[in-house]
Amino acid sequence: MKKITTILFSSLLIYSVKAQTFIQAYQDRANLVTQTNITTNLQQFANLGIKTTGSVNNANTLAWIKNKYLSYGYAASQIVEDPFTFGSTSSKNLVITKKGTLYPNKYVIVCGHFDTIYGPGVNDNGSGTSIILEAARILKDVPTEYSVKFIHFSGEEQGLRGSTHYANNVAYQGNTRILDIKLVLNLDQVGGKMGNNNNTVYCDKDMGGNPSNATASAAAVQELVTCTQLYSTLQTAIDPAEDTDYMPFEAKGEVITGYFERIRSNYPHTSNDTFANTDPVYIFKIGKATVGAIQHFAVATIAPLAILGADETILNSLESVKMYPNPAKDILSIELPGTVKKFTFEITDVLGRSLLKSENQTRINVSGIPKGSYIAMIKAGDHTAVRKIMIEK
């Protein structure tokens, strides 16, 4: 998590997108980010509790992340647990490597921390963790010219312990560069705060702490701004890079950038950093921008996606479902594409307890549900769409 001090450089807010060309294949893959997967990842992350570095919950979270990659089809040989210690505390980073086709020994690092303090840390940094997982799922079988390392760091909250270990002992040994790093793209605290107008994301810029990489990092943040504008609906602003997991790499002279929420939530580092207090739609949008950016920096193939089959068509139709108003008071309306005829609807609390069920109804009476944050699920065939809804009185 960064320091609270933030500077906005208004002269750098808007860039022309002419230098980078829109690529339809990149957009098609960015569109594979699903609100359901983002929401589910956030819920599961929340249920793992407080993930203090060195704790059982921290180790359980690393195992949960590892199992996600295995479920996506990554081989065990691509997944490395990277142990480190500080004082009497031991923990592990998790590193997943996807090899490039032309430059297999040059890496784009996509990273974020999974440790938390005082609370489940759904914003700081379940949000970044969920996005990295979704990007890794989508890009698993997409050829990229450069290799990609998806890295989940521990020990960030205790002073960038995991990333410092990795930068100093894996990427470098002393002053010897072991890994040829093209770019470090970090995601930290991108959860937003429920109720805010979360339509803008910060793109982090290296402000010249290490002059050797300042020019290249300035170019990288401009490219990140453009990618965000090309492949998502988010607006962008510039934030100075500070106090998160790209900084140990910046100190070594590497090119860095990243995403951070524009309107800062006051919940991180408290017990209220929960699923109910984050904005999953904002995280979903940053997820789409991230998938576009990774493809750009790693130079993904521009071959188009295969034509969707009937099963994928149902899934994509479910993902376009709309529920309104949100927050709802008496009636929650559901708008489904015409391809979905038969479906079930269920509302559960954040612990998974069922509160309401219906079949094939598009107007749901929610007046009997107490004020709060809930999960709404629509199921059609073997597919499920998940949304976060708010009930107000």
Secondary structure, DSSP 4 states (H G I P E B T S, - for coil): ---S-----GGGS---STTS---HHHHHHHTT--HHHHHHHHHHHHHT----TTSHHHHHHHHHHHHHHHHHT--GGGEEEEEEEETTEEEEEEEEEE--SSEEEEEEEEEEE---SSS--IIIIIIHHHHHHHHHHHHTTS-BSEEEEEEEES-GGGTSHHHHHHIIIIIEETTEE-SEEEEEEEE-S----TTS---EEEEEE--SSSHHHHHHHHHHHHHHHHHHHHHSS-EEEEEE--SSTTHHHHHTT--EEEEEESS--S-TTSTT-SGGGS-HHHHHHHHHHHHHHHHHHHTB--PPPPPP-HHHHHHHHHHT-EEESSSBSSEEEEE--TT--S-EEEEE-TT--EEEEEES-SEEE-TTSPSEEEEEEEEETTEEEEEEEEE--
